[in-house]
Amino acid sequence: MKAEKYGRIINIISTSVKQPIAGLGVSNTIRAAVANWSKTLAGEVAHLGITVNNILLVQQTPFVYKQFLKIKQQNQENQLTK
């Protein structure tokens, strides 16, 4: 990419970057670190014609949303019982 003075780096990130998921401390931390590293890298390679982007893919189907709410509720209940 550097030699070509052109490139695209795309990272697919998780919703846990914006809203950490209970019980996944290490995973949440690493995902947030990757997102922030991408922002830093973007600034460092922009002058070379290389772009770095994070993409959050969200599929909002009724089934997926219901599953998300169920897991969220379970996580909240688990936090209350600790």
RASULKA-V323428 format. One record per residue. N is the residue number from 1. SS is DSSP state (alpha for helix, beta for strand, coil for the rest). BURIAL is b if it has 24 or more other ideal C-beta (glycine too) atoms within 12 Angstrom, else e. D_LAST is the distance of its C-alpha to the last C-alpha in Angstrom with 2 decimals. Layout:
n/ss/burial/d_last
N/SS/BURIAL/D_LAST
N/SS/BURIAL/D_LAST
This chain:
n/ss/burial/d_last
1/coil/e/49.70
2/coil/e/50.90
3/coil/e/54.38
4/coil/e/54.54
5/coil/e/53.25
6/coil/e/51.13
7/beta/e/47.77
8/beta/e/44.62
9/beta/b/41.14
10/beta/e/38.52
11/beta/b/34.81
12/beta/e/32.71
13/beta/b/29.32
14/coil/b/26.02
15/alpha/b/24.46
16/alpha/b/21.53
17/alpha/b/24.07
18/coil/e/23.95
19/coil/e/20.45
20/coil/e/17.94
21/coil/b/15.86
22/coil/e/12.12
23/coil/e/11.76
24/coil/e/15.46
25/alpha/e/15.81
26/alpha/e/19.02
27/alpha/e/20.54
28/alpha/e/19.99
29/alpha/e/21.57
30/alpha/e/24.48
31/alpha/b/25.25
32/alpha/b/25.40
33/alpha/e/27.59
34/alpha/e/29.94
35/alpha/b/30.33
36/alpha/e/31.21
37/alpha/e/33.42
38/alpha/b/35.31
39/alpha/e/36.06
40/alpha/e/37.36
41/alpha/e/39.39
42/alpha/e/40.87
43/alpha/e/42.40
44/alpha/e/43.73
45/alpha/e/45.51
46/alpha/e/46.64
47/alpha/e/50.04
48/alpha/e/50.57
49/coil/e/50.24
50/beta/e/46.87
51/beta/e/44.08
52/beta/b/40.36
53/beta/e/38.13
54/beta/b/34.57
55/beta/e/34.31
56/beta/e/31.32
57/coil/e/32.13
58/coil/e/30.60
59/coil/e/31.77
60/coil/e/31.01
61/coil/e/31.96
62/alpha/e/30.61
63/alpha/e/29.05
64/alpha/e/27.28
65/alpha/e/26.06
66/alpha/e/24.74
67/alpha/e/22.88
68/alpha/e/21.42
69/alpha/e/20.26
70/alpha/e/18.76
71/alpha/e/16.74
72/alpha/e/15.74
73/alpha/e/14.59
74/alpha/e/12.59
75/alpha/e/10.89
76/alpha/e/10.25
77/alpha/e/8.96
78/alpha/e/6.52
79/alpha/e/5.44
80/alpha/e/5.58
81/alpha/e/3.81
82/coil/e/0.00
